Amino acid sequence: MIKLKNVEKWFGNAQVIRGIDFTINEGEFIIFVGPSGCGKSTLLRMIAGLEETSKGKIFIDDKDVTAQPPAKRGLAMVFQTYALYPHMNVRENMGFGLKTAGVPKEEIENMVNDAANILKLEDYLERRPKELSGGQRQRVAIGRAIVRNPIAFLFDEPLSNLDAALRVEMRYEIAKLSQTLKSTMIYVTHDQVEAMTLADRIVVLQDGLIEQIGTPRELYDSPINLFVAQFIGSPKMNIINCTATNSTIKLAGGNNIEIKGKEAATKLGIRPEAISLTTADKAHVEGVVDIVEYLGADTYLIIDCAQLGKITLRTSGETTLRTQAQVGLSFALDKLHFFDGNGKAI
């Protein structure tokens, strides 16, 4: 279990972590997400001991490790760059840390073989890094962490250097690894697909602060504010300006929506899959198809709705609609999100 108690980080006069306070449970897979510069990698490096904590405390299993060096924390970190020794084969790369720590040769061999079995690297142990694919090199880097039998694993954007197909493959490998080892894992990524598919809980960061913590489903279905609503989900949630009077939500250039208890709403949010095509007489809004993005099973339609702006709709990949087609859009009323003038969900 890892606890952060009001941790802050300053680089000179610039504060990049502004008071983070939360607990990572034993065996939990936590993912930090957020835009570039939000502090997610810095926070991970503070937990690892690679960055000094300016203020606050970090506990591992209730032991204060704030002032301890990385080697004393019992953590293993996997970076986006593999950092393998080019002159060593896979077996030597995976066991090098144990060798320098004075672990007996036979024990090293057993631990490397166990890790290679978990990561399906048995056939590559005698190869050097230049003979491996990017995904295989990343597995070697993960294996080097596994043999140390750490308290927790820290991943800093480990898949960002891989192509799209390898990222999908390695996501699966990391998910299976989490199930096999049942170890605490903290993972940093800017890719929300990785976050949604891997995490037990996601920590959404912005400007060094936590915006929301929750399961992927909680963040997707119940975002706490506009930032989380638009950051989580691909394509992102549609946001529409609105005004509210009593139980009536008025959309600029659209029809009224009868919803109770949303009198403070200034913006309405709806995800692309919660919008359906309909006839003009049943539509909440109307528009013209601006762009058609065919993705096989799905097609995304970007609809120009004049005063309301562009609205993205997810529909079947079999749609025959083309650009410039006039369409009506109907919203699933039970899937609407409302936000006040400060961007807070209501």
Secondary structure as a PSIPRED ss2 file (coil, helix, strand):
# PSIPRED VFORMAT (PSIPRED V4.0)

   1 M C   1.000  0.000  0.000
   2 I E   0.000  0.000  1.000
   3 K E   0.000  0.000  1.000
   4 L E   0.000  0.000  1.000
   5 K E   0.000  0.000  1.000
   6 N E   0.000  0.000  1.000
   7 V E   0.000  0.000  1.000
   8 E E   0.000  0.000  1.000
   9 K E   0.000  0.000  1.000
  10 W E   0.000  0.000  1.000
  11 F E   0.000  0.000  1.000
  12 G C   1.000  0.000  0.000
  13 N C   1.000  0.000  0.000
  14 A E   0.000  0.000  1.000
  15 Q E   0.000  0.000  1.000
  16 V E   0.000  0.000  1.000
  17 I E   0.000  0.000  1.000
  18 R E   0.000  0.000  1.000
  19 G E   0.000  0.000  1.000
  20 I E   0.000  0.000  1.000
  21 D E   0.000  0.000  1.000
  22 F E   0.000  0.000  1.000
  23 T E   0.000  0.000  1.000
  24 I E   0.000  0.000  1.000
  25 N C   1.000  0.000  0.000
  26 E C   1.000  0.000  0.000
  27 G C   1.000  0.000  0.000
  28 E C   1.000  0.000  0.000
  29 F E   0.000  0.000  1.000
  30 I E   0.000  0.000  1.000
  31 I E   0.000  0.000  1.000
  32 F E   0.000  0.000  1.000
  33 V E   0.000  0.000  1.000
  34 G C   1.000  0.000  0.000
  35 P C   1.000  0.000  0.000
  36 S C   1.000  0.000  0.000
  37 G C   1.000  0.000  0.000
  38 C C   1.000  0.000  0.000
  39 G C   1.000  0.000  0.000
  40 K H   0.000  1.000  0.000
  41 S H   0.000  1.000  0.000
  42 T H   0.000  1.000  0.000
  43 L H   0.000  1.000  0.000
  44 L H   0.000  1.000  0.000
  45 R H   0.000  1.000  0.000
  46 M H   0.000  1.000  0.000
  47 I H   0.000  1.000  0.000
  48 A H   0.000  1.000  0.000
  49 G C   1.000  0.000  0.000
  50 L C   1.000  0.000  0.000
  51 E C   1.000  0.000  0.000
  52 E C   1.000  0.000  0.000
  53 T C   1.000  0.000  0.000
  54 S C   1.000  0.000  0.000
  55 K E   0.000  0.000  1.000
  56 G E   0.000  0.000  1.000
  57 K E   0.000  0.000  1.000
  58 I E   0.000  0.000  1.000
  59 F E   0.000  0.000  1.000
  60 I E   0.000  0.000  1.000
  61 D C   1.000  0.000  0.000
  62 D C   1.000  0.000  0.000
  63 K E   0.000  0.000  1.000
  64 D E   0.000  0.000  1.000
  65 V C   1.000  0.000  0.000
  66 T C   1.000  0.000  0.000
  67 A C   1.000  0.000  0.000
  68 Q C   1.000  0.000  0.000
  69 P C   1.000  0.000  0.000
  70 P H   0.000  1.000  0.000
  71 A H   0.000  1.000  0.000
  72 K H   0.000  1.000  0.000
  73 R C   1.000  0.000  0.000
  74 G C   1.000  0.000  0.000
  75 L E   0.000  0.000  1.000
  76 A E   0.000  0.000  1.000
  77 M E   0.000  0.000  1.000
  78 V E   0.000  0.000  1.000
  79 F C   1.000  0.000  0.000
  80 Q C   1.000  0.000  0.000
  81 T C   1.000  0.000  0.000
  82 Y C   1.000  0.000  0.000
  83 A C   1.000  0.000  0.000
  84 L C   1.000  0.000  0.000
  85 Y C   1.000  0.000  0.000
  86 P C   1.000  0.000  0.000
  87 H C   1.000  0.000  0.000
  88 M C   1.000  0.000  0.000
  89 N C   1.000  0.000  0.000
  90 V H   0.000  1.000  0.000
  91 R H   0.000  1.000  0.000
  92 E H   0.000  1.000  0.000
  93 N H   0.000  1.000  0.000
  94 M H   0.000  1.000  0.000
  95 G H   0.000  1.000  0.000
  96 F H   0.000  1.000  0.000
  97 G H   0.000  1.000  0.000
  98 L H   0.000  1.000  0.000
  99 K H   0.000  1.000  0.000
 100 T H   0.000  1.000  0.000
 101 A C   1.000  0.000  0.000
 102 G C   1.000  0.000  0.000
 103 V C   1.000  0.000  0.000
 104 P C   1.000  0.000  0.000
 105 K H   0.000  1.000  0.000
 106 E H   0.000  1.000  0.000
 107 E H   0.000  1.000  0.000
 108 I H   0.000  1.000  0.000
 109 E H   0.000  1.000  0.000
 110 N H   0.000  1.000  0.000
 111 M H   0.000  1.000  0.000
 112 V H   0.000  1.000  0.000
 113 N H   0.000  1.000  0.000
 114 D H   0.000  1.000  0.000
 115 A H   0.000  1.000  0.000
 116 A H   0.000  1.000  0.000
 117 N H   0.000  1.000  0.000
 118 I H   0.000  1.000  0.000
 119 L C   1.000  0.000  0.000
 120 K C   1.000  0.000  0.000
 121 L C   1.000  0.000  0.000
 122 E H   0.000  1.000  0.000
 123 D H   0.000  1.000  0.000
 124 Y H   0.000  1.000  0.000
 125 L C   1.000  0.000  0.000
 126 E C   1.000  0.000  0.000
 127 R C   1.000  0.000  0.000
 128 R C   1.000  0.000  0.000
 129 P H   0.000  1.000  0.000
 130 K H   0.000  1.000  0.000
 131 E H   0.000  1.000  0.000
 132 L C   1.000  0.000  0.000
 133 S C   1.000  0.000  0.000
 134 G H   0.000  1.000  0.000
 135 G H   0.000  1.000  0.000
 136 Q H   0.000  1.000  0.000
 137 R H   0.000  1.000  0.000
 138 Q H   0.000  1.000  0.000
 139 R H   0.000  1.000  0.000
 140 V H   0.000  1.000  0.000
 141 A H   0.000  1.000  0.000
 142 I H   0.000  1.000  0.000
 143 G H   0.000  1.000  0.000
 144 R H   0.000  1.000  0.000
 145 A H   0.000  1.000  0.000
 146 I H   0.000  1.000  0.000
 147 V C   1.000  0.000  0.000
 148 R C   1.000  0.000  0.000
 149 N C   1.000  0.000  0.000
 150 P C   1.000  0.000  0.000
 151 I C   1.000  0.000  0.000
 152 A E   0.000  0.000  1.000
 153 F E   0.000  0.000  1.000
 154 L E   0.000  0.000  1.000
 155 F E   0.000  0.000  1.000
 156 D E   0.000  0.000  1.000
 157 E C   1.000  0.000  0.000
 158 P C   1.000  0.000  0.000
 159 L C   1.000  0.000  0.000
 160 S C   1.000  0.000  0.000
 161 N C   1.000  0.000  0.000
 162 L C   1.000  0.000  0.000
 163 D C   1.000  0.000  0.000
 164 A H   0.000  1.000  0.000
 165 A H   0.000  1.000  0.000
 166 L H   0.000  1.000  0.000
 167 R H   0.000  1.000  0.000
 168 V H   0.000  1.000  0.000
 169 E H   0.000  1.000  0.000
 170 M H   0.000  1.000  0.000
 171 R H   0.000  1.000  0.000
 172 Y H   0.000  1.000  0.000
 173 E H   0.000  1.000  0.000
 174 I H   0.000  1.000  0.000
 175 A H   0.000  1.000  0.000
 176 K H   0.000  1.000  0.000
 177 L H   0.000  1.000  0.000
 178 S H   0.000  1.000  0.000
 179 Q H   0.000  1.000  0.000
 180 T H   0.000  1.000  0.000
 181 L H   0.000  1.000  0.000
 182 K C   1.000  0.000  0.000
 183 S C   1.000  0.000  0.000
 184 T E   0.000  0.000  1.000
 185 M E   0.000  0.000  1.000
 186 I E   0.000  0.000  1.000
 187 Y E   0.000  0.000  1.000
 188 V E   0.000  0.000  1.000
 189 T C   1.000  0.000  0.000
 190 H C   1.000  0.000  0.000
 191 D C   1.000  0.000  0.000
 192 Q H   0.000  1.000  0.000
 193 V H   0.000  1.000  0.000
 194 E H   0.000  1.000  0.000
 195 A H   0.000  1.000  0.000
 196 M H   0.000  1.000  0.000
 197 T H   0.000  1.000  0.000
 198 L H   0.000  1.000  0.000
 199 A C   1.000  0.000  0.000
 200 D C   1.000  0.000  0.000
 201 R E   0.000  0.000  1.000
 202 I E   0.000  0.000  1.000
 203 V E   0.000  0.000  1.000
 204 V E   0.000  0.000  1.000
 205 L E   0.000  0.000  1.000
 206 Q E   0.000  0.000  1.000
 207 D C   1.000  0.000  0.000
 208 G C   1.000  0.000  0.000
 209 L E   0.000  0.000  1.000
 210 I E   0.000  0.000  1.000
 211 E E   0.000  0.000  1.000
 212 Q E   0.000  0.000  1.000
 213 I E   0.000  0.000  1.000
 214 G E   0.000  0.000  1.000
 215 T C   1.000  0.000  0.000
 216 P H   0.000  1.000  0.000
 217 R H   0.000  1.000  0.000
 218 E H   0.000  1.000  0.000
 219 L H   0.000  1.000  0.000
 220 Y H   0.000  1.000  0.000
 221 D H   0.000  1.000  0.000
 222 S C   1.000  0.000  0.000
 223 P C   1.000  0.000  0.000
 224 I C   1.000  0.000  0.000
 225 N E   0.000  0.000  1.000
 226 L H   0.000  1.000  0.000
 227 F H   0.000  1.000  0.000
 228 V H   0.000  1.000  0.000
 229 A H   0.000  1.000  0.000
 230 Q H   0.000  1.000  0.000
 231 F H   0.000  1.000  0.000
 232 I C   1.000  0.000  0.000
 233 G C   1.000  0.000  0.000
 234 S C   1.000  0.000  0.000
 235 P C   1.000  0.000  0.000
 236 K C   1.000  0.000  0.000
 237 M C   1.000  0.000  0.000
 238 N E   0.000  0.000  1.000
 239 I E   0.000  0.000  1.000
 240 I E   0.000  0.000  1.000
 241 N E   0.000  0.000  1.000
 242 C E   0.000  0.000  1.000
 243 T E   0.000  0.000  1.000
 244 A E   0.000  0.000  1.000
 245 T E   0.000  0.000  1.000
 246 N C   1.000  0.000  0.000
 247 S C   1.000  0.000  0.000
 248 T E   0.000  0.000  1.000
 249 I E   0.000  0.000  1.000
 250 K E   0.000  0.000  1.000
 251 L E   0.000  0.000  1.000
 252 A C   1.000  0.000  0.000
 253 G C   1.000  0.000  0.000
 254 G C   1.000  0.000  0.000
 255 N C   1.000  0.000  0.000
 256 N C   1.000  0.000  0.000
 257 I E   0.000  0.000  1.000
 258 E E   0.000  0.000  1.000
 259 I C   1.000  0.000  0.000
 260 K C   1.000  0.000  0.000
 261 G C   1.000  0.000  0.000
 262 K C   1.000  0.000  0.000
 263 E C   1.000  0.000  0.000
 264 A C   1.000  0.000  0.000
 265 A C   1.000  0.000  0.000
 266 T C   1.000  0.000  0.000
 267 K E   0.000  0.000  1.000
 268 L E   0.000  0.000  1.000
 269 G E   0.000  0.000  1.000
 270 I E   0.000  0.000  1.000
 271 R C   1.000  0.000  0.000
 272 P H   0.000  1.000  0.000
 273 E H   0.000  1.000  0.000
 274 A H   0.000  1.000  0.000
 275 I E   0.000  0.000  1.000
 276 S E   0.000  0.000  1.000
 277 L E   0.000  0.000  1.000
 278 T E   0.000  0.000  1.000
 279 T C   1.000  0.000  0.000
 280 A H   0.000  1.000  0.000
 281 D H   0.000  1.000  0.000
 282 K H   0.000  1.000  0.000
 283 A C   1.000  0.000  0.000
 284 H C   1.000  0.000  0.000
 285 V E   0.000  0.000  1.000
 286 E E   0.000  0.000  1.000
 287 G E   0.000  0.000  1.000
 288 V E   0.000  0.000  1.000
 289 V E   0.000  0.000  1.000
 290 D E   0.000  0.000  1.000
 291 I E   0.000  0.000  1.000
 292 V E   0.000  0.000  1.000
 293 E E   0.000  0.000  1.000
 294 Y E   0.000  0.000  1.000
 295 L C   1.000  0.000  0.000
 296 G C   1.000  0.000  0.000
 297 A C   1.000  0.000  0.000
 298 D E   0.000  0.000  1.000
 299 T E   0.000  0.000  1.000
 300 Y E   0.000  0.000  1.000
 301 L E   0.000  0.000  1.000
 302 I E   0.000  0.000  1.000
 303 I E   0.000  0.000  1.000
 304 D E   0.000  0.000  1.000
 305 C C   1.000  0.000  0.000
 306 A H   0.000  1.000  0.000
 307 Q H   0.000  1.000  0.000
 308 L H   0.000  1.000  0.000
 309 G C   1.000  0.000  0.000
 310 K E   0.000  0.000  1.000
 311 I E   0.000  0.000  1.000
 312 T E   0.000  0.000  1.000
 313 L E   0.000  0.000  1.000
 314 R E   0.000  0.000  1.000
 315 T E   0.000  0.000  1.000
 316 S E   0.000  0.000  1.000
 317 G C   1.000  0.000  0.000
 318 E C   1.000  0.000  0.000
 319 T C   1.000  0.000  0.000
 320 T C   1.000  0.000  0.000
 321 L C   1.000  0.000  0.000
 322 R C   1.000  0.000  0.000
 323 T C   1.000  0.000  0.000
 324 Q C   1.000  0.000  0.000
 325 A C   1.000  0.000  0.000
 326 Q E   0.000  0.000  1.000
 327 V E   0.000  0.000  1.000
 328 G E   0.000  0.000  1.000
 329 L E   0.000  0.000  1.000
 330 S E   0.000  0.000  1.000
 331 F E   0.000  0.000  1.000
 332 A C   1.000  0.000  0.000
 333 L H   0.000  1.000  0.000
 334 D H   0.000  1.000  0.000
 335 K H   0.000  1.000  0.000
 336 L C   1.000  0.000  0.000
 337 H E   0.000  0.000  1.000
 338 F E   0.000  0.000  1.000
 339 F E   0.000  0.000  1.000
 340 D C   1.000  0.000  0.000
 341 G C   1.000  0.000  0.000
 342 N C   1.000  0.000  0.000
 343 G C   1.000  0.000  0.000
 344 K E   0.000  0.000  1.000
 345 A E   0.000  0.000  1.000
 346 I C   1.000  0.000  0.000
